Amino acid sequence: MSEQVIRSAAKPFPVRAALPSLVGAGVYVLLLTLGQRLLNDPDSYSHIAVGRWITAHGAMPASDPFSFSMHGAPWITFEWLSEVIYAAVYALSGWAGVVALAAAAIALAVGLLTRFLLRELSPTPALLMAIAAVTLLAPHMLARPHVLTLPIMVAWAAALVGCMDRRTPPPYWALPLLVLWANLHGSVVLALGLIGPAVLEALLDEKRSEWPRVLLRWLPFTALAVAACSLTPYGSAPLLMPLKTLGLGLALGWISEWRPQDFGHVDTFELLLLAGIFALSRGVTLPVVRALVVLGLIHFALAQVRNADLLAMLAPLYLAAPLARQFGARTEDDAAGSARGANLTALVTALGVMILATGLALARDVRPALINTPEAAVANAGLAKAGPVLNDYSFGGYLIFAGIPTFIDGRGELYGGQFIARYNRDVSLADLRDFLELLDQYQFGATLLAPNTPAVALLDRLPDWQRVYSDDVAVVHKRRDAPKK
């Protein structure tokens, strides 16, 4: 048999067709293996509790039903659909099911990102970008509402970027994604912001005489996008939620995910940022609009740790086509490997692996992090009947889950910047006098604080307070003259 015949008989492995499914399945299995890691946030508790409340009452809350410090204050849950979904999954399969749901959403987002990158890039750079995205996303991979929106965000952004790359009309087919996004998470205002770069690049690609035509093409689409984002039980109110959160001001510094990036130690964010700067020094150039988008995403990621998600999942989409034009697009062999049969085979194989991994994961006993779970303290100290409880910020989610009114929890938009700042000053004893005033103002019957909280040592010395329980997670003090319930 001649060498030519052998070569013709040997078909190339369909990398392009298989890669998105394989990447998604790989991320899913990895996250299931690290399942406990996805439950490291106290708000996982409260989101399930809110979902149960909505299901039980058959209505959306318009005021706070979970705290005593803000009970009855105006409050809306802008993540209601995510919370109902999480609550339903928890009722069916416990925490293992919650982990599987979050892992599936993240895996789908990364798989879609890989697929969209392959529209322009060869498999190797597309895979490298996907790995970089997963690395940046890792600190915020948590079983919370935002991960359920990641696939929608990627699909929406890819639709807009596709219009920019090919100079096509607005993607009206993608508008239903905004309705789903708006009800899953309050970050949907970002979707509207992403329309701006598409319009700006369309304008710059045309002569000024054509600008009115371009604007008339995009204005109806933008109006419909705003309308789609307003199709929630609260109307357009969720669009303003990010502004309320950012309005917390200096209090954001007390919340780890809202803090700026810390360059006091080397981490993956810094390494990837330096790698990007190095790439630019090697002659990588970007069109002005793409450069502005990437710079904006970098700014957001530097300003708040949690915004590294946006840089991870959006920047590659805006970079793909310019990089392909500069360094060469996908090869013909890659394009030939994208047959439907190979794509279907890869998808079925990935689904099989994921189903097997899900079965194994559901059999495991996974629980939220102990550091956020003062279960023993609540049970042994009788906190359900202790009266108002001054709780640690990280215990708020568990208390809502356990049906105990909180003093403070993760709903920053409810409490406001001044309240959060006062709480942190007082329990850290930065303002000792105000801490004593706080104890009397709210007539706490008990406190539930982390062992390393400075206020714990003071409570040990106050004659009106007595330590009644302590472990590695929490310390409980009760007021000596607290009325018995």
Secondary structure, DSSP 8 states (H G I E B T S, - for coil): --HHHHHHHS----HHHHHHHHHHHHHHHHHHHTGGGGG--THHHHHHHHHHHHHHHTS--SB--SBSSSTTSB---TTHHHHHHHHHHHHHHHHHHHHHHHHHHHHHHHHHHHHHHTTTS-HHHHHHHHHHHHHHHGGG--SSHHHHHHHHHHHHHHHHHHHHHHT----GGGHHHHHHHHHH-GGGHHHHHTHHHHHHHHHHTS-GGGHHHHHHHHHHHHHHHHHHHT-STTTTGGGGHHHHHHTTGGGGGGSGGGS----SS--HHHHHHHHHHHHHHTT----HHHHHHHHHHHHHHHH-GGGHHHHHHHHHHHHHHHHHHHH----HHHHHT--HHHHHHHHHHHHHHHHHHHHHHHTS-----GGG--HHHHHHTTGGGSSSEEE-GGGHHHHHHHT--BS--S-HHHHHHHHHHHHHHHHTTTTHHHHHHHHHHTT-SEEEE-TT-HHHHHHHH-TTEEEEEE-SS-EEEEETT----
